[in-house]
Amino acid sequence: MKKILILLLAANILNAQTPTSELDSLPVLAQRPNFTLEKKDFFTFSPVLDISKNLAAALNKRSEMQTDIVFKGSLFENSGVMIGNANIYDPQTGHYLAEFPVPAIMLEKTNIISAVENAMQGFNSTSSSAKWDFKKLEDTALLTAGVGSYGLLFQEVYAAKNAFDEENYQLGADFTFNRSEASGPFENSGHLLERYAGRVFGRYGKVQANLFAGYQSKDYAWDNMYYPATVHMPESEALQTTLILFDSSAEINDYNNINLSAYYRRNKDDYRMLPNIYQANHESEIYYASISGRSGLENIFATWKIIFSQDNIDSTALFVSPPYQDGKYSRTFLKLSLLPTYEYIIDNDSKLVFKAGANLDISNRYSNRLNPVAKIEYENLGTVIKQFYAVSYSESSALPSYTAIGSRMGGPWGGNPDLGRHINRNYEIEGQFVYENMTLKPRVYFRQDRDIYDWIYDASSPSMRIAQELQGDVFGFEFEFEYLVKDANLKFSLGYAYMYKSIDYPTNTTSFYYGDYADNKILFSVQWDFLDDFAFIWKNAYIHQVDNNLRTSTRNPVMSEIKLEYSPSWCEYLSCAVAVSNLFNTGFQEIPGVRAYPRTISAYLTFKY
């Protein structure tokens, strides 16, 4: 999976943007320029770190370089990622979902889509998807260098130049090089990462396109990253990820547009139990293309999307035992989505929006499925209080990963070739209210997870796991509050999330991932831009995790991060920052039995031209 944490520890707090939330994707109140503090060039090593600001999201980390992305208490295998309109995924395992070599400096802030939006726009994802768009290309050059605890050294070089930048046309390119290394807090816990990425951007009239190419190599190690902690097992991974992506959009007229996306992704993985106890090599490839758009009139229209994807794997460990044999496997997908929409205008400030449609999932390996969706929205953009309400029902489905169906049965990662299509039914009510400097965002949802798979085990023998289909019902409530003191450039954010699950485990078993979640979570953050030159960020999360007999740490931690940045007004070319992550050194195991990363201090210096 992913990787990312200290990718610089700094990241979690060297992270720049103002806290975001799922409701930022709503069609009305998403645009709130007076609710954003002055933008500063906060350094972030990976865009995935921005997901942690979302109340419904969790980044469950193994070491500094590997992270599972989980939304709304689902499974990391059911999360999605989008770059522009392209759906990025990993066919081998959701552990590598965030292995895409796109640097944060090239992307806008994270937008989380869920419910109906994810059912129609997402791909092989039944919970939510994290979506990033490419930033506008502006002439600039940046050099960042930083240091941190446990031998952390990180650097970034970025350059962007436009050959033409006029009102009706633009052509330019940017390039980034990233490097990060650390020895780690204990033996066999270091990492080395290098990333090269480049983009060409073109715009003519109302048509624009990004052509991106990136390569990332990453070596890292950690004790019991995946192997059950009942036995001490040093493990390491070496990943090489290549991504070539094309993403474009065109406005045909005021009411019609079209988007084209395509990419090739290759991920090579060399996994080892140290020293030389076991080794597995995997190479997976994806060929993807999609077309989407909006067609119709001003108030009667349809949004639609067509996705085609073909992926394959060549492995020394997967698909090598009955009913498979040669370590090779492939499959194709086709997804068709159509969402007719009618907007009923009540008056100049308010309207009702009715949506009803479906998506069709097709694969050459599994039976096909038609998933209906429906949503009713009410929007009021009154000058005093802006309001948004929505009630929705959505269905989506996803296929299991290669690891889940292709691993040998039995052992620490037992596969199951009989796993089928996972079905998600989601019922949701949400709202958003904006009054002067305050924003309120409540959400209630009930989700039925049918045939969702997880690795289950007998409590008396946690080292023996097998992928097994489960039936789960999930109830959740979320509430977010934001308040901005504009005169003081001070922003407070408070969020609370409650979750309850009912899971039908087979007799005398429990699950390793799906059954481990936070039933109560409180987020509190403060961002303050002061004295023109300084920015202070303080983020806190109280987590009450359900009991898990594999977790040997506290399950009620307070995770806290602090960052102070200085951007002198007398020198526009310079900024620097210092950050502390895991301030209280909680030792909290975000994944049961996986050793936590301790408190770290990091600092960086950026030169900008």
C-alpha positions as CSV (number, residue, x, y, z in Angstrom):
1,M,0.0,0.0,0.0
2,K,1.1,3.0,0.2
3,K,3.8,4.5,1.7
4,I,4.0,7.7,3.0
5,L,4.4,8.7,6.3
6,I,7.4,10.3,7.1
7,L,7.9,10.3,3.7
8,L,8.6,12.7,5.8
9,L,7.0,12.8,8.8
10,A,7.0,16.3,8.2
11,A,4.4,15.7,5.9
12,N,1.7,15.0,8.2
13,I,2.2,18.4,9.5
14,L,4.4,20.0,7.0
15,N,1.2,19.7,5.1
16,A,-0.2,22.8,3.8
17,Q,-3.7,23.2,3.0
18,T,-6.5,24.2,5.2
19,P,-8.6,21.3,6.6
20,T,-10.9,19.9,4.1
21,S,-13.9,17.6,4.3
22,E,-16.1,15.4,2.2
23,L,-18.7,18.1,2.0
24,D,-16.3,20.3,0.1
25,S,-17.3,18.4,-2.9
26,L,-21.0,19.5,-2.7
27,P,-22.1,21.6,-5.6
28,V,-23.1,24.6,-3.7
29,L,-21.2,25.6,-0.6
30,A,-17.9,24.2,-1.8
31,Q,-16.8,27.6,-3.1
32,R,-16.2,29.6,0.0
33,P,-13.2,31.9,-0.7
34,N,-13.7,33.9,2.5
35,F,-13.4,30.6,4.5
36,T,-9.8,30.0,3.4
37,L,-6.9,31.5,5.1
38,E,-4.1,33.2,3.2
39,K,-2.4,30.4,1.1
40,K,1.2,29.7,2.0
41,D,3.6,27.3,0.3
42,F,3.6,24.6,3.0
43,F,5.7,21.7,1.9
44,T,4.0,18.3,1.6
45,F,6.0,15.3,0.4
46,S,3.0,13.2,-0.7
47,P,-0.6,14.3,-1.6
48,V,-2.0,11.3,0.3
49,L,-1.2,12.9,3.6
50,D,-3.9,15.5,3.0
51,I,-6.5,12.7,3.4
52,S,-5.9,12.5,7.1
53,K,-7.7,15.9,7.6
54,N,-11.0,14.2,6.6
55,L,-13.2,13.1,9.5
56,A,-14.3,9.9,7.7
57,A,-10.8,8.9,6.6
58,A,-8.0,7.0,8.3
59,L,-4.4,6.5,7.2
60,N,-3.3,3.3,8.9
61,K,0.5,3.3,8.7
62,R,3.1,0.6,8.7
63,S,6.5,2.3,9.2
64,E,7.1,5.7,7.5
65,M,6.6,4.5,4.0
66,Q,3.5,2.3,3.9
67,T,-0.1,3.3,4.6
68,D,-3.6,1.8,4.2
69,I,-6.2,4.3,3.1
70,V,-9.6,3.6,4.7
71,F,-12.9,5.5,4.4
72,K,-15.9,5.2,6.7
73,G,-14.7,2.0,8.4
74,S,-14.6,0.0,5.2
75,L,-11.6,-1.9,4.0
76,F,-8.4,-0.5,2.4
77,E,-9.3,-2.8,-0.6
78,N,-12.5,-0.8,-1.2
79,S,-11.0,2.7,-1.3
80,G,-10.4,4.7,-4.5
81,V,-8.0,7.3,-5.9
82,M,-8.5,9.7,-8.8
83,I,-6.1,11.9,-10.6
84,G,-8.2,14.3,-12.7
85,N,-10.8,12.0,-14.2
86,A,-8.6,8.9,-14.2
87,N,-9.3,6.1,-11.6
88,I,-5.9,4.9,-10.2
89,Y,-5.9,1.5,-8.5
90,D,-3.6,-1.5,-7.8
91,P,-4.9,-4.9,-8.9
92,Q,-2.5,-6.8,-6.6
93,T,-3.5,-5.3,-3.3
94,G,-5.1,-2.2,-1.7
95,H,-1.9,-1.9,0.3
96,Y,-0.4,-0.3,-2.8
97,L,-3.3,2.0,-3.6
98,A,-1.4,5.2,-3.0
99,E,1.6,4.0,-5.0
100,F,1.3,6.7,-7.7
101,P,4.4,8.9,-8.4
102,V,2.6,12.2,-8.6
103,P,4.1,14.8,-6.3
104,A,1.9,17.0,-4.1
105,I,3.3,20.2,-5.6
106,M,1.6,19.4,-8.9
107,L,-1.9,18.8,-7.4
108,E,-4.7,20.8,-5.9
109,K,-6.0,19.9,-2.4
110,T,-7.8,16.6,-1.8
111,N,-11.5,16.3,-2.6
112,I,-13.2,13.2,-1.1
113,I,-16.2,11.8,-3.0
114,S,-18.6,9.3,-1.6
115,A,-22.1,7.9,-1.8
116,V,-23.8,8.6,-5.2
117,E,-20.8,10.6,-6.5
118,N,-18.3,7.7,-5.8
119,A,-20.8,5.1,-7.2
120,M,-20.9,7.0,-10.5
121,Q,-17.4,8.4,-10.8
122,G,-15.3,5.9,-8.8
123,F,-14.0,2.5,-10.0
124,N,-13.8,-0.8,-8.1
125,S,-14.4,1.3,-5.0
126,T,-17.4,0.9,-2.7
127,S,-16.6,3.3,0.2
128,S,-15.1,6.7,-1.0
129,S,-12.4,8.0,-3.4
130,A,-9.7,10.6,-2.9
131,K,-9.6,12.9,-5.9
132,W,-6.9,15.4,-7.0
133,D,-6.8,17.7,-10.0
134,F,-3.7,19.0,-11.5
135,K,-2.7,22.6,-10.5
136,K,-2.6,25.4,-12.9
137,L,0.9,25.7,-14.3
138,E,2.7,28.9,-13.2
139,D,6.3,29.9,-13.8
140,T,8.3,29.1,-10.7
141,A,11.3,27.3,-9.3
142,L,11.6,25.7,-5.8
143,L,14.3,24.0,-3.8
144,T,13.4,22.4,-0.5
145,A,15.7,20.6,1.9
146,G,14.9,19.2,5.3
147,V,16.1,17.1,8.2
148,G,14.4,15.2,10.9
149,S,14.7,12.6,13.7
150,Y,16.2,9.2,13.0
151,G,18.5,10.4,10.2
152,L,15.7,11.8,8.1
153,L,16.9,13.8,5.1
154,F,14.5,14.9,2.3
155,Q,14.8,17.2,-0.7
156,E,12.6,18.4,-3.5
157,V,13.5,20.3,-6.7
158,Y,10.7,21.8,-8.7
159,A,10.7,23.9,-11.8
160,A,7.8,25.1,-14.0
161,K,7.9,27.2,-17.2
162,N,5.3,28.4,-19.7
163,A,6.4,28.8,-23.3
164,F,3.1,30.7,-23.9
165,D,0.6,31.9,-21.4
166,E,-2.1,34.1,-23.0
167,E,-5.8,34.5,-22.3
168,N,-6.9,31.9,-25.0
169,Y,-3.9,29.6,-25.0
170,Q,-1.2,28.3,-22.8
171,L,1.7,25.7,-23.2
172,G,4.1,24.8,-20.5
173,A,5.8,22.1,-18.5
174,D,7.0,21.3,-15.0
175,F,9.4,18.8,-13.4
176,T,10.0,17.5,-9.9
177,F,12.6,15.4,-8.3
178,N,12.1,14.1,-4.7
179,R,14.3,12.2,-2.4
180,S,13.9,11.0,1.1
181,E,15.9,8.7,3.3
182,A,16.1,7.8,7.0
183,S,17.8,5.2,9.2
184,G,14.6,4.7,11.3
185,P,14.0,4.5,15.0
186,F,15.3,0.9,15.4
187,E,17.2,-1.7,13.5
188,N,15.6,-2.6,10.1
189,S,13.3,0.4,10.0
190,G,14.9,2.7,7.4
191,H,13.8,3.9,4.0
192,L,15.1,5.4,0.7
193,L,12.8,7.0,-1.8
194,E,13.4,8.7,-5.1
195,R,10.8,10.2,-7.4
196,Y,11.0,11.8,-10.9
197,A,7.9,13.4,-12.4
198,G,7.2,15.7,-15.3
199,R,4.1,17.2,-16.9
200,V,3.3,19.0,-20.1
201,F,0.2,21.3,-19.9
202,G,-1.7,22.7,-22.8
203,R,-4.8,24.9,-23.1
204,Y,-6.6,26.3,-26.1
205,G,-9.9,28.1,-25.6
206,K,-12.0,25.9,-23.4
207,V,-9.9,22.8,-24.0
208,Q,-7.1,21.8,-21.8
209,A,-4.9,18.7,-21.3
210,N,-2.2,17.3,-19.0
211,L,0.3,14.7,-20.1
212,F,2.2,13.3,-17.1
213,A,5.0,10.8,-16.6
214,G,6.4,9.7,-13.3
215,Y,8.7,7.1,-11.8
216,Q,9.2,6.2,-8.2
217,S,11.5,3.8,-6.4
218,K,11.2,3.0,-2.8
219,D,13.0,0.7,-0.4
220,Y,11.8,0.3,3.2
221,A,11.8,-2.1,6.1
222,W,9.8,-2.6,9.3
223,D,9.3,-5.4,11.8
224,N,6.0,-7.3,11.2
225,M,4.7,-5.1,8.6
226,Y,2.4,-7.8,7.4
227,Y,3.4,-11.0,9.2
228,P,1.5,-11.6,12.4
229,A,3.2,-10.2,15.5
230,T,3.1,-13.5,17.3
231,V,6.5,-14.1,15.8
232,H,9.2,-11.4,15.4
233,M,9.7,-11.0,11.7
234,P,11.8,-8.3,10.0
235,E,10.3,-7.5,6.6
236,S,11.3,-5.3,3.7
237,E,9.9,-4.2,0.4
238,A,11.4,-2.6,-2.7
239,L,8.9,-1.0,-5.0
240,Q,9.3,0.6,-8.5
241,T,6.2,2.4,-9.8
242,T,5.8,3.9,-13.3
243,L,2.8,6.0,-14.3
244,I,2.1,7.6,-17.7
245,L,-1.2,9.5,-17.6
246,F,-3.2,11.7,-20.0
247,D,-6.1,13.8,-18.7
248,S,-8.1,16.3,-20.7
249,S,-11.3,18.3,-20.5
250,A,-13.3,20.4,-23.0
251,E,-16.3,22.7,-22.6
252,I,-18.5,22.3,-25.7
253,N,-21.0,25.0,-24.5
254,D,-22.4,26.3,-21.3
255,Y,-24.2,23.0,-20.5
256,N,-22.1,20.3,-22.1
257,N,-18.6,19.1,-21.5
258,I,-16.4,16.0,-22.1
259,N,-13.4,14.5,-20.4
260,L,-10.9,12.0,-21.7
261,S,-8.4,10.1,-19.6
262,A,-6.0,7.2,-20.1
263,Y,-3.0,5.8,-18.3
264,Y,-0.5,3.0,-18.1
265,R,0.7,2.0,-14.6
266,R,3.3,-0.7,-13.7
267,N,4.2,-1.6,-10.2
268,K,7.1,-4.0,-9.3
269,D,7.4,-5.4,-5.8
270,D,10.2,-7.3,-4.2
271,Y,9.0,-8.5,-0.8
272,R,11.3,-10.2,1.7
273,M,11.3,-11.7,5.2
274,L,14.8,-11.0,6.6
275,P,17.3,-12.4,6.5
276,N,16.5,-14.4,3.3
277,I,13.7,-16.4,5.0
278,Y,11.2,-15.8,2.2
279,Q,11.0,-13.8,-1.0
280,A,8.2,-12.9,-3.3
281,N,8.3,-10.9,-6.5
282,H,5.3,-9.4,-8.3
283,E,4.8,-7.2,-11.4
284,S,1.4,-5.8,-12.2
285,E,0.3,-3.6,-15.1
286,I,-2.8,-1.6,-15.8
287,Y,-4.1,-0.2,-19.2
288,Y,-6.9,2.2,-18.5
289,A,-9.1,4.6,-20.5
290,S,-12.3,6.6,-19.7
291,I,-14.6,9.1,-21.2
292,S,-17.1,11.2,-19.2
293,G,-19.1,14.3,-19.4
294,R,-22.3,16.3,-19.0
295,S,-24.9,16.3,-21.7
296,G,-28.2,18.2,-21.9
297,L,-29.8,21.5,-21.2
298,E,-29.4,24.0,-18.3
299,N,-31.9,22.3,-15.9
300,I,-32.4,18.8,-17.6
301,F,-29.2,16.9,-18.2
302,A,-27.2,13.7,-17.5
303,T,-23.7,13.1,-16.3
304,W,-22.1,9.9,-17.6
305,K,-18.9,8.0,-17.6
306,I,-17.5,5.0,-19.4
307,I,-14.4,3.2,-18.0
308,F,-12.4,0.4,-19.6
309,S,-9.5,-1.2,-17.8
310,Q,-7.3,-4.3,-18.3
311,D,-4.8,-5.5,-15.7
312,N,-2.5,-8.4,-15.3
313,I,0.1,-9.8,-12.9
314,D,3.2,-12.0,-13.1
315,S,4.1,-13.3,-9.6
316,T,6.3,-15.9,-7.9
317,A,3.9,-16.2,-5.0
318,L,0.3,-15.6,-6.3
319,F,-1.6,-17.9,-8.6
320,V,0.9,-20.7,-8.2
321,S,-1.2,-23.2,-6.3
322,P,-4.5,-24.9,-7.3
323,P,-6.8,-23.9,-9.0
324,Y,-4.0,-21.7,-10.5
325,Q,-0.6,-22.8,-11.6
326,D,1.8,-20.4,-13.5
327,G,1.8,-17.2,-11.4
328,K,0.0,-15.3,-14.2
329,Y,-3.5,-13.8,-14.2
330,S,-5.4,-11.1,-16.0
331,R,-8.8,-9.6,-16.2
332,T,-10.8,-6.8,-18.0
333,F,-13.4,-4.3,-16.7
334,L,-16.0,-2.2,-18.3
335,K,-18.1,0.3,-16.2
336,L,-21.0,2.3,-17.6
337,S,-22.5,5.1,-15.5
338,L,-25.5,7.3,-16.3
339,L,-27.1,9.8,-14.0
340,P,-30.1,11.8,-15.4
341,T,-30.7,15.0,-13.4
342,Y,-33.5,17.5,-13.2
343,E,-33.2,20.9,-11.4
344,Y,-36.4,22.6,-10.3
345,I,-35.8,26.3,-9.7
346,I,-37.8,27.6,-6.7
347,D,-36.6,31.2,-6.7
348,N,-33.4,33.1,-7.4
349,D,-31.7,31.6,-4.4
350,S,-33.0,28.1,-4.1
351,K,-33.6,25.0,-6.1
352,L,-34.4,21.3,-5.8
353,V,-32.3,18.7,-7.7
354,F,-33.5,15.2,-8.5
355,K,-31.0,12.5,-9.6
356,A,-31.7,8.9,-10.5
357,G,-29.6,6.6,-12.5
358,A,-27.4,3.5,-12.4
359,N,-23.9,2.1,-13.1
360,L,-23.2,-1.2,-14.7
361,D,-20.1,-3.2,-13.7
362,I,-18.9,-5.8,-16.3
363,S,-15.9,-8.2,-16.1
364,N,-14.7,-11.2,-18.0
365,R,-14.0,-13.0,-14.6
366,Y,-17.2,-12.4,-12.7
367,S,-20.9,-12.0,-13.2
368,N,-22.0,-8.5,-14.1
369,R,-24.1,-6.2,-11.8
370,L,-26.4,-3.2,-12.3
371,N,-26.2,-0.8,-9.4
372,P,-29.1,1.8,-9.0
373,V,-28.5,5.3,-7.4
374,A,-30.8,8.2,-6.5
375,K,-30.4,11.5,-4.8
376,I,-32.5,14.5,-3.9
377,E,-30.8,17.8,-3.1
378,Y,-32.0,21.2,-1.8
379,E,-29.9,24.2,-2.2
380,N,-30.5,27.7,-0.8
381,L,-27.9,30.4,-1.5
382,G,-29.6,33.1,0.6
383,T,-27.4,36.1,1.5
384,V,-27.7,35.4,5.2
385,I,-27.6,31.6,5.6
386,K,-26.5,29.3,2.9
387,Q,-28.0,25.8,3.1
388,F,-27.6,22.4,1.5
389,Y,-29.5,19.2,2.3
390,A,-29.4,15.9,0.5
391,V,-30.8,12.4,0.9
392,S,-29.4,9.6,-1.2
393,Y,-29.3,5.9,-1.9
394,S,-26.5,4.3,-3.8
395,E,-25.2,0.8,-4.7
396,S,-21.7,-0.1,-5.9
397,S,-19.7,-3.2,-6.4
398,A,-16.0,-4.2,-6.5
399,L,-13.9,-7.2,-7.3
400,P,-11.3,-8.8,-5.0
401,S,-7.6,-8.1,-5.4
402,Y,-5.1,-10.6,-6.8
403,T,-3.7,-11.2,-3.3
404,A,-7.1,-12.1,-1.9
405,I,-7.9,-14.7,-4.6
406,G,-4.4,-15.8,-5.7
407,S,-2.5,-16.4,-2.4
408,R,-2.0,-19.9,-1.2
409,M,-4.7,-21.1,1.1
410,G,-3.6,-21.3,4.7
411,G,-0.6,-19.5,6.4
412,P,-0.4,-15.9,7.4
413,W,-2.0,-14.5,4.2
414,G,-4.4,-17.3,3.1
415,G,-6.2,-16.6,-0.2
416,N,-9.6,-17.7,-1.3
417,P,-10.2,-18.4,-5.0
418,D,-14.0,-18.5,-4.4
419,L,-14.3,-14.8,-3.4
420,G,-16.9,-13.0,-5.5
421,R,-18.1,-9.5,-6.1
422,H,-18.5,-7.3,-3.1
423,I,-21.8,-5.3,-2.9
424,N,-22.3,-2.0,-1.1
425,R,-25.7,-0.4,-0.3
426,N,-25.5,3.1,1.2
427,Y,-28.2,5.2,2.7
428,E,-27.2,8.8,3.5
429,I,-28.5,12.1,4.8
430,E,-26.2,15.1,4.7
431,G,-26.3,18.8,5.2
432,Q,-24.2,22.0,5.1
433,F,-24.9,25.4,6.6
434,V,-22.8,28.5,6.2
435,Y,-23.5,31.6,8.3
436,E,-21.0,34.5,8.1
437,N,-17.8,33.0,9.5
438,M,-19.3,29.6,10.6
439,T,-19.8,26.3,8.8
440,L,-21.7,23.3,10.1
441,K,-21.6,19.9,8.3
442,P,-23.7,17.0,9.7
443,R,-24.0,13.6,8.0
444,V,-25.7,10.3,8.9
445,Y,-25.3,7.1,7.0
446,F,-26.2,3.4,7.1
447,R,-24.3,1.0,4.9
448,Q,-24.8,-2.6,4.1
449,D,-21.6,-4.4,3.1
450,R,-22.5,-7.7,1.5
451,D,-19.8,-10.3,0.7
452,I,-17.0,-7.9,1.7
453,Y,-13.9,-9.9,2.3
454,D,-11.3,-9.6,5.1
455,W,-8.6,-11.8,6.5
456,I,-10.1,-13.6,9.4
457,Y,-8.4,-15.8,12.0
458,D,-9.2,-18.0,15.1
459,A,-8.3,-16.1,18.2
460,S,-6.3,-19.1,19.4
461,S,-4.2,-19.1,16.2
462,P,-3.8,-15.5,14.8
463,S,-0.9,-16.5,12.6
464,M,-3.2,-18.5,10.4
465,R,-5.4,-16.2,8.3
466,I,-7.7,-16.7,5.3
467,A,-9.6,-14.3,3.1
468,Q,-13.3,-14.7,3.9
469,E,-16.5,-13.1,2.7
470,L,-18.4,-11.3,5.6
471,Q,-21.7,-9.6,5.9
472,G,-21.6,-6.3,7.7
473,D,-24.0,-3.4,8.7
474,V,-22.4,0.0,9.5
475,F,-24.1,3.0,11.1
476,G,-22.2,6.3,11.2
477,F,-22.7,9.9,12.3
478,E,-20.4,12.8,11.5
479,F,-20.5,16.4,12.6
480,E,-18.0,19.1,11.6
481,F,-17.8,22.8,12.7
482,E,-15.5,25.5,11.4
483,Y,-15.1,29.0,12.6
484,L,-13.0,31.7,11.0
485,V,-11.9,34.9,12.8
486,K,-11.1,36.8,9.6
487,D,-9.6,39.9,11.3
488,A,-7.1,37.6,13.1
489,N,-6.6,35.1,10.3
490,L,-7.5,32.4,12.8
491,K,-9.4,29.2,12.0
492,F,-10.8,26.6,14.4
493,S,-12.1,23.2,13.2
494,L,-13.9,20.6,15.3
495,G,-15.2,17.3,14.2
496,Y,-16.9,14.3,15.8
497,A,-17.5,10.8,14.2
498,Y,-19.4,7.9,15.7
499,M,-19.5,4.4,14.1
500,Y,-21.1,1.1,14.9
501,K,-20.7,-2.2,13.1
502,S,-22.5,-5.5,13.2
503,I,-20.5,-8.3,11.5
504,D,-21.4,-11.9,11.1
505,Y,-18.1,-13.6,11.8
506,P,-17.9,-17.4,11.3
507,T,-17.9,-19.2,14.6
508,N,-14.8,-18.6,16.8
509,T,-13.2,-16.2,14.4
510,T,-12.6,-12.4,14.1
511,S,-11.3,-10.1,11.4
512,F,-7.9,-8.5,11.1
513,Y,-8.9,-5.3,9.3
514,Y,-12.6,-4.8,8.8
515,G,-13.4,-5.4,12.5
516,D,-10.8,-3.0,13.7
517,Y,-12.1,0.6,13.6
518,A,-12.6,3.8,15.6
519,D,-16.1,3.8,17.1
520,N,-15.5,7.4,18.4
521,K,-13.2,10.0,16.9
522,I,-12.8,13.7,17.7
523,L,-10.7,16.1,15.6
524,F,-9.7,19.5,16.6
525,S,-7.3,21.9,14.8
526,V,-6.2,25.5,14.9
527,Q,-4.6,27.4,12.0
528,W,-3.3,30.9,12.7
529,D,-1.5,33.2,10.2
530,F,0.0,36.0,12.3
531,L,2.4,38.9,12.1
532,D,2.2,38.6,8.3
533,D,5.2,36.2,8.3
534,F,4.2,33.3,10.5
535,A,1.8,30.4,10.2
536,F,1.0,28.1,13.1
537,I,-0.9,24.7,12.8
538,W,-2.0,22.5,15.6
539,K,-3.9,19.3,14.8
540,N,-5.3,16.9,17.4
541,A,-7.2,13.6,17.1
542,Y,-8.7,11.6,19.9
543,I,-9.4,8.1,18.8
544,H,-11.3,5.4,20.6
545,Q,-10.6,2.2,18.8
546,V,-12.6,-1.0,19.4
547,D,-10.9,-3.7,21.3
548,N,-8.6,-6.0,19.3
549,N,-6.6,-8.8,20.9
550,L,-3.7,-8.3,18.6
551,R,-3.2,-4.7,19.6
552,T,-0.6,-4.4,22.4
553,S,-0.7,-0.6,22.7
554,T,-3.3,1.8,24.0
555,R,-6.5,2.0,21.9
556,N,-7.5,5.5,23.2
557,P,-4.6,7.8,21.9
558,V,-4.5,11.5,21.5
559,M,-2.5,12.1,18.3
560,S,-1.1,15.6,18.1
561,E,0.9,17.5,15.5
562,I,2.4,21.0,15.6
563,K,4.0,23.1,12.9
564,L,5.3,26.6,12.8
565,E,6.3,28.2,9.5
566,Y,8.1,31.4,8.8
567,S,7.9,33.2,5.5
568,P,9.7,36.5,5.9
569,S,8.0,39.4,4.1
570,W,11.5,41.0,3.6
571,C,12.5,38.0,1.5
572,E,9.8,36.5,-0.7
573,Y,12.3,33.8,-1.9
574,L,12.6,32.1,1.5
575,S,10.4,30.0,3.9
576,C,11.2,27.6,6.7
577,A,9.3,25.4,9.1
578,V,9.7,23.1,12.1
579,A,7.2,20.4,13.0
580,V,6.6,17.8,15.7
581,S,4.6,14.7,14.9
582,N,3.0,12.3,17.4
583,L,3.7,15.0,20.1
584,F,2.7,12.8,23.0
585,N,4.6,9.7,21.7
586,T,1.5,7.5,22.2
587,G,2.9,4.3,20.7
588,F,-0.5,3.7,19.2
589,Q,-0.6,0.8,16.8
590,E,-2.7,2.0,13.9
591,I,-2.7,-1.6,12.6
592,P,-3.0,-4.2,15.4
593,G,0.4,-5.6,16.3
594,V,2.3,-3.3,13.9
595,R,4.9,-1.2,15.8
596,A,4.1,2.5,15.9
597,Y,6.4,5.2,14.7
598,P,7.6,7.3,17.7
599,R,7.6,11.1,18.1
600,T,9.6,12.9,15.5
601,I,10.9,16.4,14.9
602,S,11.6,17.7,11.5
603,A,12.5,21.0,9.8
604,Y,12.9,22.3,6.3
605,L,14.0,25.3,4.3
606,T,12.6,26.3,0.9
607,F,14.0,28.7,-1.7
608,K,11.6,30.0,-4.3
609,Y,12.2,31.9,-7.4
